[in-house]
Amino acid sequence: MNREQRRLMEREERRQKSQEGSSRREQAASRVAAAPSERVSLWKRMTSFLHDVRLEMKKVSWPTQQQMIAFTAVTVITSAALTLIIFGLDVALKQAVLIVLGGL
């Protein structure tokens, strides 16, 4: 597959995704249907937004408690290790600079 064909395929995929996104936006807009000249109240827009947020949050794949413990442990251990490495490099480079400057 040459470069031009790949670009055409990528454009087609982007076009399809944008069409799917626009149909979703139309569905959301139809929930708060109003005449074009009529503005939707702030309260209705807020409730519609919160309703959409609630629906999207139901789709989220939440980690289990065991996964969260593992993720937290990995994060803490990695942060501690990097802190120690950077501290060691800082001390070593400080000593190297003092030796070089002290020798002048």
Secondary structure, DSSP 8 states (H G I E B T S, - for coil): --HHHHHHHHHHHHHHHHHHHHHHHHHHHHHT---TTS---HHHHHHHHHHHHHHHHHHS----HHHHHHHHHHHHHHHHHHHHHHHHHHHHHHHHHHHHHHT-
